[in-house]
Amino acid sequence: MKVYKFGGASVRTADGVRNLAHIVEGEQNLFIIVSAMGKTTNALERVFTAMQKAQKDEAHKEIAEIVEYHAAIINDLWGEPTQLDEVNALFAELRSIIDNTIYRPQDAELWYDTIVAFGELISTTIISKYLNHAGLRNRWIDMRKTFVTNPRHKDANVDIKASEPRLKAALENTGVGVFVGQGFIGSAPDGTTTTLGREGSDYSAAVVAHILEAESMSVWKDVDGVLNADPKVFKDAVKIDALNYLDTIELAYSGAQIIHPKTIKPLQNKNIPLYVRPFGDKTKPGTVIKADAEHVTLPIMIYKRDQVFLIIRSKDFSFVMEEKFAVIFSLLDRFRIKTHLINNSAVDLGLSVDASWHIDELIEALEKEDFEVEKRESVCLLTIRNCTDELYERYVASQQKLVRQINFKTVRVVLPEPTF
C-alpha cells in the first residue's frame, strides 16, 4: 500500500484534478488523501464567522459562491453541465446547519470544525466520482467514521489504536484497490466532527500510512521538493534532496511549511519514508525524508507571518518563575494558541504566537491572574538555521528587531516590519 496526499492548491482547478488522475493512473493498493479545493477552507471560515455574528444572509451568500466554484470544476471535468447528487446533499446539509443551529460562543470550536470539514467532504466526493468516471475504480472513505480523535476541536489528535480497526474494516471486501479519503478531519468519541489543525491533511495521511503499514507516503506539492526557504520570499532558495526525521521535526517546530509538525512521528515509528514530490511532473524524485538521511548543513530560512508578540509581566513586578509559567501556559493551552518563540527575563515573558480570534480572551484571562500584557500585532518570526555571517548581515543585522535569539548556528528574530 502507498499513501498519496494532495493539497488544496493541487486540485484547485479541473486541470489539477485531471493531473491527479494522471498521477494515480495505473496504481493499485493506493490510499489517496485530499484537502479542500483551492481556498475553500478560507471561504468556509467566512461562513462560520457569519454564523457567529448571526448573519444568515451573509453565510448563504458565501455558500452560494462556494457552490458556484465547485460547479464550474464539475462541469469542466464532465465536459457538460452536471449535477452530482452527493455534492448537492452536502451543500444542503451545510445550509441546514446555518438555518437551524442555535449558536453559543462556548461551542465556537465545535461549529468551526463542523463547517470547515465540508471542504474536504466536497472535494473528495468530486474527485472520487471523477476517477470512477475516468475508469479508475475507487472507494470513497468518510474519515469521520474511521478516525477517532480526542475532543480537542480545531487541533485534535488521532487515537491510532482506536482508529486502526475502523480504517481496516472500511477497506475490507470492497473489490477495489484505490481509496479516496479526506485529510484534516475525524470525529471525537461523542461523534462530533473534529479537525486536526490547519495543514492537518499531512498528518491524516501519515496516520493512514502508519495503520496500513504503507511502503511509502508521498505529498504532492507545487515545488520540486523541500526547499531550504520559501522561494516567494527568498529568491535563492534551493532544493534539499534528503532529510532525516529529526531535522524535519526541528524545521516543522520552527514553523517551516514543508510538513505538518504532527506528521513525522507516525511515519518514524514504522520507518516509513516520506516523499515530497512535484505535482507538475511525477517523474521527478523530489525530496525524501527517512531515518538514515544525513544531517542537513546548508542554511534553512523559515519565515512566519501573521504573528502576535505578547509581553507578559506580573503586576507586582515579581519574578516570572515556574509557578507563573504554569499559569501562563495553561491559559495558552485553554485558548488553543500556538507559541513559536519564548523569550524571558527576570520580570518579562515574551511570546511570539499565531494570530487567533482568542488572543483578546487570553489577555483578559491573564489580566485576571494579575498579569500585565502588551500586544504587538502583525509581526513576523524569522528563523535561520545554519546561519552564516552573510545571511545574518543581509536578513538580521539591518532589521528593526523586537527580539533576537542566537543559539549556536540558529538565529531567531521577531520583526515588526521586515524590509527584505
N, C-alpha and C positions, 0 to 999 in steps of 0.2 A: 504494500500500500504506500502510495505517495500522498502528500498533502500539498495543495497549491492554494495560496491566498492572493486574492486580487483586491486592491484598494479602490476607493470610490473614483479616483482620478482615472483609473484604467478603464472603467466602464461608464464613463460619464456621457458617452455618445453611442449611437448604434454601431459605428465603426469600431469602437472599443469592444463592444460585446462580440462583434464578429471576430475580432482579433483574439479574444479569449477563446472562442470556439476553435480558432486555428491552432492555438497553443495546446489545447487539451485534445485535439483531434488524434484519434488512434490510441489514446491512453485507456488502460483498464486498471482496476484496483486503484482508483483515484478519488480522493475526497477534496472537493473544492469549497473554500470559504470565501465569501464575497461580502464586501462592505456596501453601504448605501451608495447610490449613484451620484457622482458629482458632489454638489453642495447640498444634497437633500437633508443631511443631518442639521445643517445650519438653518435651513428653511423650517424644519420641524421644531427646532428650538424657538423659532419665532412664533410658531403655532402655540407652543407651550407658554411663552411669555404672554400672548394674547389671552390664553386661558387664565393665567394668574391674575390678569387685570380685568377679567370678566368681559372681554371684548370679543364676543362670539362672531360678530360680523367680520372682524379683522382676522380671526382664526380661520374662518371659512374662505376668506379671500386668499390667504396663504395656501390653504389646502387646494384650492382651485388651480393655483399656479403650479403646485407640485403635480397635480393630475395632468395638466397640460404638458408639462415637461416629460413625464413618463409616457404619455400617449404618443408624443412625437417620436420617441425612441421605438416604441412598439410598432407604430405604423411603418417606420423606416425598415425595421427588421423583417417584417412580414411582407413588405412591398405594397401594402394597401391598408386602408383604414381597418383596424382590427380591434375587437373587444376581447379581453381576457377576463373571464368571469371571476377567477381567483383574485386578480388585481382589483377589480371593481368591488369585490366583497371586502377587501382590506380597507379601501378608501371609505366604504360605507361604515365600517366599524370605527374608523378614526373619527368620522363626522359624528357618529353616535356618542362617542366619548365626550366630544366638545359640547354637544347639546344636553347631555344627561348627567354630567358629573357635577356634584356639589363640591367645589374646590375648597380645601382648607390649607392654609400656609404650612402647617406641620406635615402635610403629605406632599410637599413640593418634589422631593427626590423620587417618590413613588410615581407620581404622574409624569415627571420628566422622563423617566425610563420607559413608561408605558407608551408615551407618544413618540419619542425618537426611535424606538425599536421598529416602527413601521417602515423606516427607510430600508433596513436590511431585509425585512419580510417582503417588501415590494420588489426590491432589486433581484433577490434570489428567485422569486416566483417568475419574474420575466425571463431571467437567464435560464432557469431550468426548462421552462416551456419552449424557449427558443432552441436550446440544444436538442430537445426531443424533436422539434420541428425540422432541425437541420440533420437529423438522423443519428444523433449521439444519445443513445438511451441512457437515462439517468433517473435518480430518485431524489425528490426534494425532501429535505430533512428539517423539521422545526426544532431548532436548537433550544427553544424554551422547554421542550419536552425531554431533552437529553442532558442538558447541563443543569445540574443542581448547584446553586451558589449560596453563599451566606446572604443574609438580608440587608447587606450594606448597599443600598441603592446608589447609583451613579459610579460606584467604584467597587463592585463585587468581585470576590474571588471564587473560582470554581472548586467545588468539593469533588476532587478527581475520583475518590473511592466510591462516592455515591453516584457519580455520573457514568462510570465505566459500564455497568450492566445495562443502563438505559441506552447509551450510544451503541453498544454492540448489538443489542436487541433490535434497534431501529434499522440496522444494516442486514439482518438475517433474512433469508428466504425472500429476497426482493427480485431476484433474477437479473440484476444489473450489477455492474462493477464500478459505476461512476455515481457519486453522490454530491449534492449541492446543498450547503448549509450556510447559515448566517454567521458572520462574525459579530463580536461585540455584545451579544445578548444571551441570557439564560433565564432561569426562574429561581426565586427564593423558595424555601420549604413550604411557604404558605401559598405558592402558586402565582404570586405576582411577578411581573416581568422585572428583571434586573439588567443593568448594563455594566460592562467591565471596565469603564473608564474610556475616555477618548483615545482613539487608536487601539482599542482593545481587540480588534479583529486579529491582529498578530497573535495575541495571547490565546484567542479561541483556537486558531489553527495549531498552535503549539500543544494545547491540551488534547486536541483530536489526535495529533501525531503521537503524543505520549500514550494515550489509551490504546490506540490501534497499533502501537509499536511500528510506526512507519519507517521505511528505509531512508526517507528524507522529507524535509519541508522546504518549499520554495515560496518566497514572497516576490511577486512581480511588481516592479516599480517603473517610473518613467525616467530612471537613470541607469547607467551601465552597471551599477553595483553600489556598494557602500563607498561613499566619498569621504575624504578627510575634513570636509567643510561643506556648507550649503553653497552651491555654485551661484545662487541668486544674490548672495551677499559677498562671497569671497571668490573672485573670478579665477583664481589659480588653483581651484580645488582639483584633487587627483583621486583616482580610484584606489582602494585598498583591496588587494587580491584575496587576503585571508585574515581572519581574526579568530582569536580563541574566545571561549565563553567568558572568561573573567574580564578581558578587555572590553568585551561588548557590554557586560553588565555595568562596568565603570562608566562607559560612554553613555549608556541609557540613563544611569543615575544622574549624570551631569546635565542631562537634557537633550542629548542627541536624538534626532528624529529617525534614526536608522531603524530602530526596532523598539517595540514597547518594553518597558522595564520588566514587566512580569513574564515576558515571553521565554526568556532563556532557560529558566530553571527546569520546566517540564522536559525540555529537549536535552539539557545537560544530564538530567537524572537517568536518561536512557541512551545517552551518547548518540543522539540523532543529529546529523549535520543540517544546518540551515543555509539555504542559498538565497541570496538577494540578486534577482536577475532582471534584465531589461525587458519590459513589456513589449517594446517595439521590435525586438529581434531575439527569438527564443534560441538561436544558435550560439549566442554569446554566453560565456561561462559565468559572468557576474562575479560576486564575492561569496566565498564560503566561510561560514562560522562553525568551527569544530574544536574539539578538545585539544588537539595536538598542533594547532597553528602557532607560529612564532609570535612572541610579544611584539606589538607594533611600536616602532620607534620614530616614525615620521610625525610631524606636528598634526594635531587634530584640533579644529576650532569649532566650538559649539556656541550658537548664538540663540538665546531665548528671548523673544519679545513678550509683550503683554504681562510683565511682571509688576508686582506691587512691593515696595520696600517699606517694611514696618520697623520702627524703633520703639522698643518696649522698655519701660523702666518703672521701678516701684515708686509710688507717690511719696514714700517716706525716705527715698534715696538709700534704702538698704541694699546690700549686695544682692545681685541676681545669682543665687546659688541653686543647689539641686532641687530643694523643695519648690522654689519658684519656677524652675524649668518644668517640673511635673505639672503644675497648674497650667502653664502656657501651652505645653504640647498636648495636654489632654483637651484643651479648647480647640486647638488646631485640628485635632482628630475629630472632635464632635462636629465641626463645621466643614469637614471634608476639604480642607485647604492644604495643598501640596507645598512643601518647603523645599527650596533648591539650594539655598545658601544660608549658613548660620554664622554670625559674627558677634562675639560678645566681649564686653569689657567688664569692669567691676560693677557698674551700675546699669549698663545698657545691654539689651539683646537686639541685634539687627537681623531681620529675616527677609530674604527675597522669596516671595511666594507667588503662585499663579493667581492671576486675576480671577475673582469669583464673586457671585452675587451675595455671598455670605460674609464678605470682608467687613462690612459695617456692623453686622451682627457679632462677628468675632471681637471687633474693637469695643462694642458696647459691653460684651461679656467680660473682657479684660479690665475695662474700667470699673466694673462692679467688684472685681477682685483686687482693687486698689493699685492698678497699673495706669500709667500714662502712656498714650500711644501716639506717635507721629506717623502719618501715612504719606508716602510719595508714590503716585500712580504713574503708569505708562513708562516704566523704566525697563532696561534690558539687562540681561545677565550674559556676560561673555566668559567662556571657559577655553583656555588654550592649554592642551596637554602637550608635553614635549616642546615647551615654548623655547624659541631661540631669541637671541638678542635682537635680531632684525624684526621678528614678529612683535616683540614687546614694544620696540620703538614705533612701529607702524600702527598698532592697534590699541596700545595701552598708554604709553607714556604721554601722548599728546591729548588724551581724552580727559574730560572732567569726570571724576570718579566719586561715587558715594562710598564705596567700599572696595578695598583691594586685598586679596589674599594670595600669598605665594607659598607654595608647598613643593619643595624640590623643583621639578621642572613644570609644575602645573600652576597657572596663573588664573585667578577668577576675579572679575571686577563687575560691579553694578554700575551701569552707565545711565545717566539721565537723558542725554541727547548725543548719541554717537555720531561722528562725522565721517566714518568710513563707509 
